[in-house]
Amino acid sequence: MSRLNDNMDAGVEAAGWTRLKIPKSANYKFTSSALMLGDEPLEIHTATSDELVALRSQYGRPGKSSSESPVKFWKWMEKVVEKAIKKGVGNCGEVVAAALYYLKNKKKLEDDLDYVNVLDGATMNAVVPHVIAVIGRQGDVVKGIGLPSTWGDSAVVCDPWDRVVYPASQYDMYWGGLRTHSKSPDDLNCELVIRVPWGVDT
């Protein structure tokens, strides 16, 4: 149980640090914790689509896939984090990269750290596909990693975009928003993009 508690504490720290550094998202209003004034989300948490496009034009696309070269892909992700923090803007992909950066380089967490896509194969909107950080997942480094309930007792999901951290085994309680915005909620599943490589200096 203590390892789960340690991973939960680390996830909460990472999510808090990330949202202090990257407070704005273009799709903030869809988060489960969105603070609204009338029908509009708070401006201090809301980026425009133009701001997000400008950010993404600065870091481009990775030269290698995560499976071809995990180290080079991680180096590219660190560039993403640097640019997102400088602008204070990022959607789920950028803020998850920042949370993993914090866990690896600031927290010095010595557990497996995964950047994971949640998708259903049919939906492409402001919420689905989604990206989460996973701490301490038990399992192979393969693309299809199933649902969080299969990741082991100490695995933790850190979702800084939605400002939630939870044991992976309890994911069902937290995926209501994903299901609501999914065209095929019964098909929601997870794919590993990269397991953060250790021994990479920053």
C-alpha positions as a Markdown table, in Angstrom:
| # | Residue | x | y | z |
|---|---|---|---|---|
| 1 | Met | 0.0 | 0.0 | 0.0 |
| 2 | Ser | 2.9 | 2.4 | 0.7 |
| 3 | Arg | 4.1 | 2.3 | -2.9 |
| 4 | Leu | 0.6 | 3.3 | -4.0 |
| 5 | Asn | 0.6 | 6.1 | -1.5 |
| 6 | Asp | 4.0 | 7.3 | -2.7 |
| 7 | Asn | 2.9 | 7.2 | -6.3 |
| 8 | Met | -0.3 | 9.1 | -5.5 |
| 9 | Asp | 1.7 | 11.8 | -3.6 |
| 10 | Ala | 4.1 | 12.1 | -6.6 |
| 11 | Gly | 1.2 | 12.4 | -9.0 |
| 12 | Val | -0.5 | 15.1 | -7.0 |
| 13 | Glu | 2.8 | 17.0 | -6.8 |
| 14 | Ala | 3.3 | 16.7 | -10.6 |
| 15 | Ala | -0.2 | 17.7 | -11.5 |
| 16 | Gly | 0.0 | 20.8 | -9.2 |
| 17 | Trp | 3.4 | 21.8 | -10.5 |
| 18 | Thr | 2.3 | 21.4 | -14.1 |
| 19 | Arg | -0.8 | 23.5 | -13.8 |
| 20 | Leu | 1.2 | 26.3 | -12.1 |
| 21 | Lys | 3.6 | 26.3 | -15.0 |
| 22 | Ile | 1.0 | 25.7 | -17.7 |
| 23 | Pro | -2.3 | 27.2 | -16.5 |
| 24 | Lys | -4.1 | 27.6 | -19.8 |
| 25 | Ser | -5.7 | 25.0 | -22.1 |
| 26 | Ala | -7.7 | 25.6 | -25.3 |
| 27 | Asn | -10.2 | 23.0 | -24.2 |
| 28 | Tyr | -10.3 | 23.9 | -20.5 |
| 29 | Lys | -14.1 | 24.2 | -20.4 |
| 30 | Phe | -14.4 | 20.4 | -20.9 |
| 31 | Thr | -12.5 | 19.5 | -17.8 |
| 32 | Ser | -14.5 | 18.1 | -14.9 |
| 33 | Ser | -13.2 | 20.9 | -12.6 |
| 34 | Ala | -13.7 | 23.9 | -14.9 |
| 35 | Leu | -14.5 | 27.1 | -13.1 |
| 36 | Met | -17.1 | 29.0 | -15.0 |
| 37 | Leu | -18.5 | 32.6 | -15.0 |
| 38 | Gly | -21.9 | 32.1 | -16.4 |
| 39 | Asp | -21.4 | 29.9 | -19.5 |
| 40 | Glu | -17.8 | 30.9 | -20.0 |
| 41 | Pro | -14.7 | 29.4 | -18.5 |
| 42 | Leu | -12.3 | 31.6 | -16.5 |
| 43 | Glu | -9.9 | 33.4 | -18.9 |
| 44 | Ile | -6.9 | 32.7 | -16.6 |
| 45 | His | -7.3 | 29.0 | -17.5 |
| 46 | Thr | -8.4 | 29.4 | -21.2 |
| 47 | Ala | -6.1 | 29.6 | -24.2 |
| 48 | Thr | -7.3 | 30.4 | -27.7 |
| 49 | Ser | -7.0 | 28.0 | -30.6 |
| 50 | Asp | -4.5 | 30.4 | -32.2 |
| 51 | Glu | -2.3 | 30.3 | -29.0 |
| 52 | Leu | -2.2 | 26.5 | -29.2 |
| 53 | Val | -1.4 | 26.5 | -32.9 |
| 54 | Ala | 1.4 | 29.0 | -32.3 |
| 55 | Leu | 2.8 | 26.9 | -29.5 |
| 56 | Arg | 2.8 | 23.7 | -31.6 |
| 57 | Ser | 4.4 | 25.4 | -34.6 |
| 58 | Gln | 7.4 | 26.1 | -32.3 |
| 59 | Tyr | 8.2 | 22.5 | -31.4 |
| 60 | Gly | 7.1 | 20.7 | -34.6 |
| 61 | Arg | 6.9 | 17.0 | -34.8 |
| 62 | Pro | 9.5 | 14.4 | -33.5 |
| 63 | Gly | 12.0 | 13.2 | -36.0 |
| 64 | Lys | 11.8 | 9.6 | -34.8 |
| 65 | Ser | 8.9 | 7.6 | -33.4 |
| 66 | Ser | 9.0 | 6.6 | -29.8 |
| 67 | Ser | 9.5 | 2.9 | -30.7 |
| 68 | Glu | 12.4 | 3.8 | -33.1 |
| 69 | Ser | 14.3 | 5.9 | -30.7 |
| 70 | Pro | 12.8 | 6.4 | -27.2 |
| 71 | Val | 15.7 | 8.7 | -26.1 |
| 72 | Lys | 15.4 | 11.0 | -29.1 |
| 73 | Phe | 11.6 | 11.1 | -28.7 |
| 74 | Trp | 12.0 | 12.0 | -25.0 |
| 75 | Lys | 14.4 | 14.7 | -25.9 |
| 76 | Trp | 11.7 | 16.1 | -28.3 |
| 77 | Met | 9.1 | 15.9 | -25.5 |
| 78 | Glu | 11.4 | 17.9 | -23.2 |
| 79 | Lys | 11.4 | 20.6 | -25.9 |
| 80 | Val | 7.6 | 20.5 | -25.9 |
| 81 | Val | 7.6 | 21.0 | -22.2 |
| 82 | Glu | 10.1 | 23.9 | -22.4 |
| 83 | Lys | 7.9 | 25.7 | -25.0 |
| 84 | Ala | 4.6 | 25.0 | -23.2 |
| 85 | Ile | 6.0 | 26.4 | -19.9 |
| 86 | Lys | 7.3 | 29.5 | -21.6 |
| 87 | Lys | 3.9 | 30.2 | -23.2 |
| 88 | Gly | 1.9 | 28.9 | -20.2 |
| 89 | Val | -0.3 | 27.0 | -22.7 |
| 90 | Gly | -1.0 | 23.4 | -23.4 |
| 91 | Asn | -3.7 | 20.8 | -23.9 |
| 92 | Cys | -3.6 | 17.3 | -22.5 |
| 93 | Gly | -0.5 | 16.2 | -24.5 |
| 94 | Glu | 1.7 | 19.1 | -23.4 |
| 95 | Val | 0.6 | 19.0 | -19.7 |
| 96 | Val | 1.2 | 15.3 | -19.5 |
| 97 | Ala | 4.7 | 15.7 | -21.0 |
| 98 | Ala | 5.3 | 18.4 | -18.3 |
| 99 | Ala | 4.1 | 16.1 | -15.5 |
| 100 | Leu | 6.4 | 13.3 | -16.6 |
| 101 | Tyr | 9.2 | 15.8 | -16.9 |
| 102 | Tyr | 8.6 | 16.8 | -13.3 |
| 103 | Leu | 8.4 | 13.3 | -12.1 |
| 104 | Lys | 11.6 | 12.3 | -13.8 |
| 105 | Asn | 13.8 | 15.4 | -13.4 |
| 106 | Lys | 12.4 | 17.3 | -10.3 |
| 107 | Lys | 11.0 | 14.5 | -8.2 |
| 108 | Lys | 13.6 | 11.9 | -9.3 |
| 109 | Leu | 10.9 | 9.3 | -9.0 |
| 110 | Glu | 12.4 | 5.8 | -9.6 |
| 111 | Asp | 9.4 | 4.1 | -11.0 |
| 112 | Asp | 8.2 | 3.4 | -14.5 |
| 113 | Leu | 6.6 | 6.5 | -16.1 |
| 114 | Asp | 4.3 | 6.2 | -19.2 |
| 115 | Tyr | 2.8 | 8.6 | -21.6 |
| 116 | Val | -0.5 | 7.0 | -22.6 |
| 117 | Asn | -3.2 | 7.8 | -25.2 |
| 118 | Val | -6.8 | 7.0 | -24.4 |
| 119 | Leu | -8.8 | 6.5 | -27.5 |
| 120 | Asp | -11.8 | 4.6 | -29.0 |
| 121 | Gly | -10.9 | 4.4 | -32.6 |
| 122 | Ala | -13.8 | 6.6 | -33.7 |
| 123 | Thr | -13.8 | 9.9 | -32.0 |
| 124 | Met | -11.8 | 13.0 | -32.8 |
| 125 | Asn | -12.9 | 16.0 | -30.7 |
| 126 | Ala | -11.8 | 18.3 | -27.9 |
| 127 | Val | -11.8 | 15.5 | -25.3 |
| 128 | Val | -11.2 | 12.2 | -27.1 |
| 129 | Pro | -8.5 | 11.1 | -27.8 |
| 130 | His | -7.0 | 12.0 | -24.5 |
| 131 | Val | -3.5 | 11.7 | -22.9 |
| 132 | Ile | -2.7 | 10.6 | -19.3 |
| 133 | Ala | 0.5 | 10.0 | -17.4 |
| 134 | Val | 0.8 | 6.7 | -15.6 |
| 135 | Ile | 3.1 | 6.0 | -12.7 |
| 136 | Gly | 4.2 | 2.5 | -11.8 |
| 137 | Arg | 2.3 | 0.5 | -14.4 |
| 138 | Gln | 3.2 | -3.2 | -14.3 |
| 139 | Gly | 3.3 | -4.7 | -17.8 |
| 140 | Asp | 5.3 | -4.9 | -20.9 |
| 141 | Val | 6.4 | -1.9 | -23.1 |
| 142 | Val | 4.0 | -2.6 | -25.9 |
| 143 | Lys | 1.5 | -0.4 | -27.8 |
| 144 | Gly | -1.7 | -2.0 | -26.6 |
| 145 | Ile | -1.8 | -1.9 | -22.8 |
| 146 | Gly | -5.5 | -2.4 | -22.1 |
| 147 | Leu | -7.5 | -0.7 | -19.4 |
| 148 | Pro | -6.0 | 0.8 | -16.2 |
| 149 | Ser | -7.6 | -2.0 | -14.1 |
| 150 | Thr | -4.9 | -4.3 | -15.5 |
| 151 | Trp | -1.9 | -2.2 | -14.5 |
| 152 | Gly | -1.3 | -3.4 | -11.0 |
| 153 | Asp | -2.1 | -2.4 | -7.5 |
| 154 | Ser | 0.4 | 0.5 | -7.2 |
| 155 | Ala | -0.3 | 2.1 | -10.6 |
| 156 | Val | -1.5 | 5.7 | -10.6 |
| 157 | Val | -3.0 | 7.9 | -13.3 |
| 158 | Cys | -2.0 | 11.5 | -13.2 |
| 159 | Asp | -4.2 | 13.6 | -15.4 |
| 160 | Pro | -3.1 | 17.2 | -15.0 |
| 161 | Trp | -5.3 | 18.5 | -17.8 |
| 162 | Asp | -8.4 | 17.4 | -15.8 |
| 163 | Arg | -6.6 | 18.1 | -12.5 |
| 164 | Val | -7.2 | 14.6 | -11.1 |
| 165 | Val | -4.9 | 11.9 | -9.8 |
| 166 | Tyr | -6.2 | 8.4 | -8.9 |
| 167 | Pro | -5.3 | 4.8 | -8.5 |
| 168 | Ala | -5.5 | 3.1 | -11.9 |
| 169 | Ser | -7.7 | 0.4 | -10.4 |
| 170 | Gln | -10.4 | 3.1 | -9.8 |
| 171 | Tyr | -10.3 | 4.6 | -13.3 |
| 172 | Asp | -14.0 | 3.8 | -13.9 |
| 173 | Met | -15.0 | 6.5 | -11.4 |
| 174 | Tyr | -13.1 | 9.2 | -13.4 |
| 175 | Trp | -13.9 | 8.4 | -17.0 |
| 176 | Gly | -17.4 | 9.8 | -17.1 |
| 177 | Gly | -16.3 | 12.8 | -19.1 |
| 178 | Leu | -14.4 | 10.7 | -21.6 |
| 179 | Arg | -17.5 | 8.4 | -22.1 |
| 180 | Thr | -19.8 | 11.4 | -22.5 |
| 181 | His | -17.7 | 12.8 | -25.3 |
| 182 | Ser | -16.9 | 9.5 | -27.0 |
| 183 | Lys | -18.7 | 8.2 | -30.0 |
| 184 | Ser | -17.9 | 4.6 | -28.9 |
| 185 | Pro | -17.5 | 4.7 | -25.1 |
| 186 | Asp | -17.4 | 0.9 | -24.8 |
| 187 | Asp | -14.3 | 0.8 | -27.0 |
| 188 | Leu | -12.2 | 3.2 | -24.9 |
| 189 | Asn | -8.8 | 1.7 | -24.5 |
| 190 | Cys | -5.2 | 2.7 | -23.8 |
| 191 | Glu | -2.0 | 2.8 | -26.0 |
| 192 | Leu | 1.5 | 3.4 | -24.7 |
| 193 | Val | 3.2 | 6.1 | -26.6 |
| 194 | Ile | 6.5 | 6.1 | -24.6 |
| 195 | Arg | 7.9 | 4.8 | -21.4 |
| 196 | Val | 10.2 | 7.6 | -20.1 |
| 197 | Pro | 13.8 | 6.4 | -20.6 |
| 198 | Trp | 16.0 | 6.5 | -17.5 |
| 199 | Gly | 19.6 | 7.5 | -17.7 |
| 200 | Val | 18.8 | 10.5 | -20.0 |
| 201 | Asp | 20.4 | 13.7 | -18.8 |
| 202 | Thr | 18.5 | 17.0 | -19.3 |
